[in-house]
């Protein structure tokens, strides 16, 4: 009989343990999820900036004028036979990249 009452007491005392563990784990899971989403968003912005930089350098090399989108700055430079475009984006995390292509007709 004594062993049955000890078993019941141990079951009764562990009754809220799962809820407490879940409440401790939930903020960590939310932070992990937010970090993963933020990393994916940053990587997507970085890839888009690289693509825009290559497009800008290619357009400048063939002599086209560019109109920068809002929040993006484009700087042209010529380095020998290369036309370079430095493209910068000011956001929560500032990003910039510099891409160079051969000039056409040189």
Secondary structure, DSSP 8 states (H G I E B T S, - for coil): -HHHHHHHHHHHHTTTHHHHHHHHHHHHHHHHHHHHHHHHHHHHHHHHHHHHHHHHHHHHHTT------TTEEEEEEEETTEEEEEEEE-SSS-EEEEEEEE-TT-
